[in-house]
Amino acid sequence: MTRPALPRLLRLPSSAGRVRPAVTVAVVAALAGIMFTASAQLASGTSGLRHPTDLADLVSGETARVDRLTAEAEKLRTQVDELAASAPGPAAEDPAAVEREGVAVGTVAVGGPGLRVQLDDAPPSNISIPGVGVDDLVVHQQDIQHVINALWAGGAEAMTLQGERVIMTSAFRCSGNILTLHGKVFSPPYVIEAVGDPAALRAALRAAPGVQRYIEWVNTVGLGWNVREADDLELPAYTGSTELRFAQLPEGTDPLR
């Protein structure tokens, strides 16, 4: 349920003539003369090109060429191996960078100052308030999302919800006043802990429209809201699976139908 804002709140030309027979005969004779001259040059060796007189010469020459190229390739391969052996190995990873990455993905426990935010359902008796319905008295999924998003925007380094480390693939769902996260079920109150600069985190909560809308309902129907600073928060590492899974069509399903 989306909480409302208060209040209820190549063709030749046709003119070309035919070639005369005398011209055609002259062209053929010229071509024949050129071919005869070229053949004579090749046979006499005056062309400067190498033409072996028998197959044995050809095989011998090509074998020598292959042997020469093989030796050159082997020499180059040896040089490559020597260079590879003398090259420095991969640089050792920076421990500080490894830790920062672990914090970002949630695989490293984090401790330090921050904020503890608690949201709770309103007392059931407040159903008697005129115009108030049952859904108005419970904490909704979007209420928690607004708080979490505001804390990230405020520079939170790490965060937990109900003691569960929140990572980039975390997804929670609310059904009534029951929350599911990482395969576990929780009831209110819902506690969010965030490590970061407390002042910046508080300012981010105040600047978030969704959070401020929730606080309006806190004042109207008595929803629970508590924000406290903490000097020594200890947030555990995430221990679940980080494998991403994607939906797949059943075998034999036509996606175009």
Secondary structure by P-SEA (a helix, b strand, c coil): ccccccccccccccccccccaaaaaaaaaaaaaaaaaaaaaaaaccccbbbbccaaaaaaaaaaaaaaaaaaaaaaaaaaaaaaaaccccccccaaaaaaaaaaaccbbbbbbbbbbbbbbcccccccccccccccccccaaaaaaaaaaaaaacccccccccccccccbbbbbcccccccccccccccbbbbbbccaaaaaaaaaacaaaaaaaaaaaacccbbbbbbbcbbbbbccccccbbbbbbccccccccc
